[in-house]
């Protein structure tokens, strides 16, 4: 099963902006990093290791992003 996400240019730019924001919440940046890593082709295990998070965290935010796209929170 391929878990790679396909992002539009606009989505990628917004997610990247969220990861670089100095005024945003750290958790928002972390969620954005999950999506960006998945879009780069990283496996859930790699994402978990890279971001020190659980598989359920990756599942929650990848599913939420897929369902809501840019408007996810």
Protein Blocks (a to p, Z undefined) as FASTA:
>chain_A
ZZbdcddfklmmmmmmmmmpmkbcfklmmmmmmmmmmmnopafklmmmmnopafklmmmm
mmmmmmnmmmpZZ
